[in-house]
Amino acid sequence: MQRIAQDVYTGKLSGYLYDQRTYLQDSVYESFSRGSMIPDDIRADFPLLSKVCYLDSAATSLSPEPVLEAMLAYEHDFRANSGRGVHRLAQQASQKYRDAHVKVRKFIHADEGELVFTRNSTEAINMVASGLPWQKGDQVITTLLEHHSNLLPWMRLRDRQGIDLGLITPSTDGTLDPAALEAIISRKTRLVAVTQTSNVLGNVVPIREFAGICQDYGALLLVDGSQSVPHIPVNVEHLGCDFLCFSGHKMLGPTGTGVLYMKKSGLEPLLVGGGSVEQVTASGYTLTEGYERYEAGTPNIAGAIGLARAVEYLETLGMDDIRHHEQQLTRRIIDDLTGIEKVQVFGPGSEGDRIGVISFAIKGLNPHDVAIMLDGEANIMVRSGHHCCMPLMDHLNLPEGTVRASLHCYNTPEDADLFVDSVRKIAGDFKR
Ligand SMILES: Cc1ncc(COP(=O)(O)O)c(C=O)c1O
C-alpha cells in the first residue's frame, strides 16, 4: 500500500488510483472488505470514482447512475408541472412527486403530512426560525458545534426579535454533555437546535437525552440531520424531535433538494403562492392542510424524484451496513493517522461515537495547502478550512481550521490507505 502512494508521488503511476486496482494486493483489499456488506461493484455506479479518490462526501456526496437516470426519465418521458394540470404527463409527474414524498417520509419513519421538501437543510432551518410565533423573552438554545446554517438563523432572530440565545459549549472532542443543556434550559426555552453529528469532529450527539430534557421543559427540539441521515439509520419517532432537517445532496441525491420534518405543523409558511392554496378570492386565501402548504411555487420535481431514488439506493444497501462499512474505514484511517508524527486527529477516538468525518491537521502546514497537495499529488479530494463552523474553530483554537476527509458507502480500504500514505508523505514521515 505504501509503495502505491510513493509511486503516485514519484510519477511512476500516472493516471488514477482506480485504474490501478490490479496493482493492489487483492488479498489486502478483500480481507478488509470481507467484513463489509457493501458490495465493491457499486463503485461502477459512480463514474467519478474512476477518476478521483473522493473523500469529500460531507460537503456533497456523489450521485449514482440510477439517481441520474430517474431524473432523466422525468425529463425525457413525463416532464410536466406537478399538482396542477390534468393531462396525462401532468398526472404522471404529480404521481411521481407524491411518491417521492412518501418514499423519503418513510425513510425517516415520519407520518403523512409531516415532511416538506426544501432546497436544503439551510432553508429548512430558516423555515423554522421564521415560521414559529416568537415572543420577546423566548429563549433558543443551540451549540458551538453547529454549522453556520444552524447558528445564523438563531443569531438573526436574536438580533431582530430580541430572542435570548443560549449557547452550549462542546468539549474539545465535540462531546455535548446533556448536563450542559440542563444547566441553562428553563421554562422560557422555546426551542433547542442541535446537530445529530458534527460535520467537523464527526461525533454523534446523544439526541434522545436532549429530547427528554426538552420535553421536561416544554421546549421544541430541532435536530440538524445533515450529516446523520445520509450515514446512520434515523427514526424520528425514536429521536423524539419536533423538527429534523437534512439535505439531499449529502445522501447520494441531487443538489437543490432537502427536507424539513415537523411533528406538528402550525409553522407559518416561509412562502405563499401557487400550489399552496385551497381557495383564493379577491379578498383573501385559505392555505391547504397538506405539505403543499409549505411548498409554494413549482417544486424541484426532477430533484424530488432523484432524492427518492437515492433513498431507495441507500435502502437497498442497508443503512446499518452503510454505517458498519463507514465505521470500519473510519477506524482504519484514525488508527493509521494517529501513528504519524506531526499529525493531530480531532474528534472522539472511538468509531462507535462518530461518523466517517475525520478532521486533522499537519503541524506547520496550512490545511488548504494540505488539501491542494492531496489533490495535486495524489488525486484525493478533501475539504479544508473552517467547514462553515467558525465559532467552533475559535473554541478549538484552530484559526486556520482543519483538513477533513469524509466518507460514504462507495469508499474502500484502498481509498483509506492511499489517503493515509499520502498524508504520511506530506507530513514527511514514512515510518510505519
Ligand atoms: C451539519 C450541517 N448542517 C447544515 C449544513 C448545510 O447544508 P446545506 O448547505 O445543504 O443547506 C451542512 C452542510 O455542510 C452541515 O454539515
Ligand as a Chemical Component Dictionary entry (heavy atoms), coordinates in Angstrom:
data_LIG
# 
_chem_comp.id                   LIG 
_chem_comp.type                 NON-POLYMER 
_chem_comp.pdbx_formal_charge   0 
_chem_comp.three_letter_code    LIG 
# 
loop_
_chem_comp_atom.comp_id 
_chem_comp_atom.atom_id 
_chem_comp_atom.alt_atom_id 
_chem_comp_atom.type_symbol 
_chem_comp_atom.charge 
_chem_comp_atom.model_Cartn_x 
_chem_comp_atom.model_Cartn_y 
_chem_comp_atom.model_Cartn_z 
_chem_comp_atom.pdbx_ordinal 
LIG C1 C1 C 0 -24.158 19.807 9.950 1  
LIG C2 C2 C 0 -24.581 20.611 8.760 2  
LIG N1 N1 N 0 -25.669 21.374 8.841 3  
LIG C3 C3 C 0 -26.103 22.102 7.814 4  
LIG C4 C4 C 0 -25.435 22.109 6.624 5  
LIG C5 C5 C 0 -25.950 22.931 5.492 6  
LIG O1 O1 O 0 -26.325 22.114 4.441 7  
LIG P1 P1 P 0 -26.816 22.767 3.069 8  
LIG O2 O2 O 0 -25.690 23.621 2.581 9  
LIG O3 O3 O 0 -27.089 21.600 2.188 10 
LIG O4 O4 O 0 -28.021 23.570 3.379 11 
LIG C6 C6 C 0 -24.280 21.334 6.475 12 
LIG C7 C7 C 0 -23.501 21.360 5.232 13 
LIG O5 O5 O 0 -22.359 21.017 5.176 14 
LIG C8 C8 C 0 -23.854 20.568 7.580 15 
LIG O6 O6 O 0 -22.747 19.813 7.507 16 
# 
loop_
_chem_comp_bond.comp_id 
_chem_comp_bond.atom_id_1 
_chem_comp_bond.atom_id_2 
_chem_comp_bond.value_order 
_chem_comp_bond.pdbx_ordinal 
LIG C1 C2 SING 1  
LIG C2 N1 SING 2  
LIG C2 C8 DOUB 3  
LIG N1 C3 DOUB 4  
LIG C3 C4 SING 5  
LIG C4 C5 SING 6  
LIG C4 C6 DOUB 7  
LIG C5 O1 SING 8  
LIG O1 P1 SING 9  
LIG P1 O2 DOUB 10 
LIG P1 O3 SING 11 
LIG P1 O4 SING 12 
LIG C6 C7 SING 13 
LIG C6 C8 SING 14 
LIG C7 O5 DOUB 15 
LIG C8 O6 SING 16 
# 
